[in-house]
């Protein structure tokens, strides 16, 4: 993974430099060095980013499949699909422990991808904060 790819994918996944540094057990400066090309991107860090991207794609696909199944069962299209955003990491992890240590910002990015895909299929969605 190139330095530019690391930064691009990290940002696109809603992950901060601090979060990646914590997961890689390095300082934030080290992550910035990787992203600037000063130091090579370690393969384990590249693999982590790839795994998160795959998990994100799988979540988007599962959500779209679920909506498709509901549409097939009910016939027709819903007025809108409600998507729930979590205000904090703690709230996300309390509702979805399997997402830990991924942050709420990653979940928000995933919701945005789902919303775009639904819109491309002519299905309106609404993102609201979970209560």
C-alpha positions as a printed NumPy array, in Angstrom:
array([[  0.   ,   0.   ,   0.   ],
       [  1.398,   3.378,  -0.947],
       [  1.472,   6.27 ,   1.529],
       [ -1.236,   8.071,  -0.466],
       [ -3.403,   4.945,  -0.506],
       [ -3.073,   4.585,   3.264],
       [ -4.132,   8.172,   3.886],
       [ -6.917,   8.049,   1.311],
       [ -8.412,   4.81 ,   2.611],
       [ -7.996,   5.808,   6.266],
       [ -9.818,   9.077,   5.676],
       [-12.486,   7.457,   3.483],
       [-13.165,   4.96 ,   6.278],
       [-13.642,   7.736,   8.835],
       [-10.558,   6.717,  10.81 ],
       [ -8.343,   9.286,  12.493],
       [ -4.556,   9.295,  12.668],
       [ -4.944,   8.784,  16.423],
       [ -7.175,   5.757,  15.997],
       [ -4.79 ,   4.097,  13.539],
       [ -1.814,   4.871,  15.777],
       [ -3.597,   3.256,  18.719],
       [ -4.427,   0.129,  16.722],
       [ -0.863,  -0.134,  15.377],
       [  0.578,   0.639,  18.828],
       [  2.692,   3.5  ,  17.53 ],
       [  2.704,   7.261,  17.944],
       [  0.679,   9.563,  15.722],
       [  3.905,  10.927,  14.258],
       [  4.72 ,   7.447,  12.942],
       [  1.376,   7.278,  11.133],
       [  2.035,  10.706,   9.627],
       [  5.458,   9.456,   8.473],
       [  3.807,   6.467,   6.783],
       [  1.28 ,   8.715,   5.08 ],
       [  3.913,  11.197,   3.913],
       [  6.164,   8.489,   2.506],
       [  8.966,   9.191,   4.96 ],
       [  8.62 ,   5.605,   6.248],
       [  7.212,   2.57 ,   4.451],
       [  3.681,   1.477,   5.308],
       [  3.982,  -1.759,   7.318],
       [  2.2  ,  -4.722,   5.764],
       [  0.197,  -5.403,   8.945],
       [ -1.157,  -1.84 ,   8.85 ],
       [ -2.036,  -2.171,   5.163],
       [ -3.767,  -5.475,   5.968],
       [ -5.745,  -3.822,   8.779],
       [ -7.003,  -1.115,   6.417],
       [ -7.898,  -3.73 ,   3.783],
       [ -9.815,  -5.815,   6.352],
       [-11.772,  -2.769,   7.506],
       [-12.598,  -1.897,   3.894],
       [-13.794,  -5.467,   3.294],
       [-15.918,  -5.35 ,   6.471],
       [-17.387,  -2.04 ,   5.339],
       [-18.253,  -3.395,   1.889],
       [-19.802,  -6.487,   3.478],
       [-21.961,  -4.307,   5.746],
       [-23.148,  -2.208,   2.811],
       [-23.96 ,  -5.332,   0.797],
       [-25.806,  -6.928,   3.733],
       [-27.857,  -3.775,   4.306],
       [-28.803,  -3.555,   0.633],
       [-29.675,  -7.259,   0.55 ],
       [-31.857,  -6.804,   3.636],
       [-33.729,  -3.899,   2.057],
       [-34.085,  -5.902,  -1.161],
       [-35.535,  -8.844,   0.749],
       [-38.042,  -6.607,   2.523],
       [-39.058,  -5.078,  -0.804],
       [-39.542,  -8.524,  -2.329],
       [-41.648,  -9.704,   0.611],
       [-43.784,  -6.574,   0.88 ],
       [-43.905,  -5.673,  -2.807],
       [-43.202,  -2.114,  -3.772],
       [-40.832,   0.407,  -2.334],
       [-40.864,   1.885,   1.171],
       [-41.369,   5.598,   1.602],
       [-37.921,   5.686,   3.181],
       [-35.395,   3.516,   4.974],
       [-34.349,   4.653,   8.44 ],
       [-30.653,   4.384,   9.253],
       [-29.338,   4.891,  12.786],
       [-26.18 ,   6.816,  13.599],
       [-24.47 ,   6.597,  16.978],
       [-23.233,   9.774,  18.647],
       [-20.211,   8.192,  20.302],
       [-17.95 ,   5.17 ,  20.193],
       [-19.336,   4.   ,  23.54 ],
       [-22.911,   4.136,  22.24 ],
       [-21.97 ,   2.225,  19.079],
       [-20.096,  -0.443,  21.035],
       [-22.906,  -0.859,  23.575],
       [-25.379,  -1.6  ,  20.754],
       [-22.935,  -3.477,  18.491],
       [-20.06 ,  -4.952,  20.547],
       [-18.678,  -6.749,  17.481],
       [-17.789,  -3.37 ,  15.927],
       [-15.271,  -2.591,  18.669],
       [-12.648,  -1.069,  18.242],
       [-14.002,   0.626,  15.106],
       [-15.143,   4.17 ,  15.904],
       [-18.542,   5.772,  15.456],
       [-17.055,   7.833,  12.614],
       [-16.429,   4.599,  10.68 ],
       [-20.057,   3.592,  11.26 ],
       [-21.211,   7.011,  10.013],
       [-19.144,   6.611,   6.833],
       [-20.693,   3.177,   6.336],
       [-24.185,   4.652,   6.745],
       [-23.36 ,   7.298,   4.147],
       [-22.287,   4.57 ,   1.707],
       [-25.523,   2.681,   2.35 ],
       [-27.566,   5.856,   1.86 ],
       [-25.814,   6.594,  -1.462],
       [-26.425,   3.053,  -2.698],
       [-30.088,   3.211,  -1.694],
       [-30.443,   6.563,  -3.445],
       [-28.872,   5.095,  -6.591],
       [-31.63 ,   2.465,  -6.471],
       [-34.326,   5.11 ,  -6.105],
       [-34.896,   4.399,  -2.41 ],
       [-34.964,   7.371,  -0.044],
       [-33.205,   7.006,   3.29 ],
       [-33.086,   9.067,   6.463],
       [-30.166,   9.025,   8.886],
       [-31.184,   9.803,  12.467],
       [-29.312,   9.579,  15.734],
       [-30.075,   6.436,  17.707],
       [-31.858,   7.125,  20.965]])
